[in-house]
Amino acid sequence: MLTPDPVKKWSDQNDVDYIAANLTVFVDVVDNLEKDAGYFMTMSVRFENIGAHIVTAGSWKIYFYT
């Protein structure tokens, strides 16, 4: 769960390690039959924190690569 706490200037390595160990990512393809499907598809992405602590807002980011 993300909280609306003020953004920390920098996340420390403990934050990043916790997210790496406790974040489950669910990806579902909603539609890949569009005319330009070779260039894009519609997807649903959901994140779940399976750990015991709340993930607070910070300077961390999640990137997706294809």
C-alpha positions as CSV (number, residue, x, y, z in Angstrom):
1,M,0.0,0.0,0.0
2,L,1.3,3.4,-0.9
3,T,0.7,6.2,1.6
4,P,0.3,9.9,1.0
5,D,3.2,10.8,3.3
6,P,5.4,13.6,2.1
7,V,7.9,12.5,-0.5
8,K,11.3,11.7,0.9
9,K,14.1,13.5,-0.9
10,W,16.0,10.2,-1.3
11,S,15.1,6.6,-0.7
12,D,17.8,4.6,1.0
13,Q,19.0,1.1,0.1
14,N,16.8,-0.5,2.8
15,D,13.7,0.9,1.0
16,V,14.8,-0.5,-2.3
17,D,15.7,-3.9,-0.8
18,Y,12.3,-4.1,0.9
19,I,10.5,-3.3,-2.3
20,A,12.6,-5.8,-4.3
21,A,11.9,-8.6,-1.7
22,N,8.2,-7.9,-1.1
23,L,6.6,-6.5,-4.3
24,T,4.5,-8.8,-6.5
25,V,3.6,-7.5,-9.9
26,F,0.5,-8.8,-11.7
27,V,0.3,-8.1,-15.5
28,D,-2.8,-8.9,-17.6
29,V,-3.2,-8.2,-21.3
30,V,-6.5,-6.4,-21.8
31,D,-6.3,-6.1,-25.6
32,N,-3.7,-7.0,-28.1
33,L,-6.0,-7.2,-31.2
34,E,-5.9,-3.5,-32.1
35,K,-5.0,-2.4,-35.7
36,D,-1.5,-1.4,-34.6
37,A,-0.9,-4.3,-32.2
38,G,2.7,-4.5,-33.4
39,Y,3.3,-1.2,-31.7
40,F,1.2,-1.3,-28.5
41,M,-1.2,-3.3,-26.4
42,T,-3.5,-2.4,-23.5
43,M,-2.4,-3.9,-20.2
44,S,-3.5,-3.9,-16.6
45,V,-0.7,-3.7,-14.1
46,R,-1.3,-4.3,-10.3
47,F,1.3,-4.2,-7.5
48,E,0.9,-6.0,-4.2
49,N,3.0,-5.5,-1.2
50,I,3.3,-9.0,0.4
51,G,5.5,-7.8,3.3
52,A,4.5,-6.6,6.7
53,H,5.5,-2.9,6.3
54,I,3.9,-0.1,4.4
55,V,5.9,1.1,1.3
56,T,6.1,4.9,1.7
57,A,6.5,7.4,-1.1
58,G,10.1,8.2,-1.9
59,S,12.5,8.7,-4.7
60,W,12.3,5.1,-5.8
61,K,10.9,4.3,-9.3
62,I,9.8,1.2,-11.1
63,Y,10.6,0.8,-14.8
64,F,9.3,-1.7,-17.4
65,Y,11.3,-2.8,-20.4
66,T,10.2,-4.7,-23.4
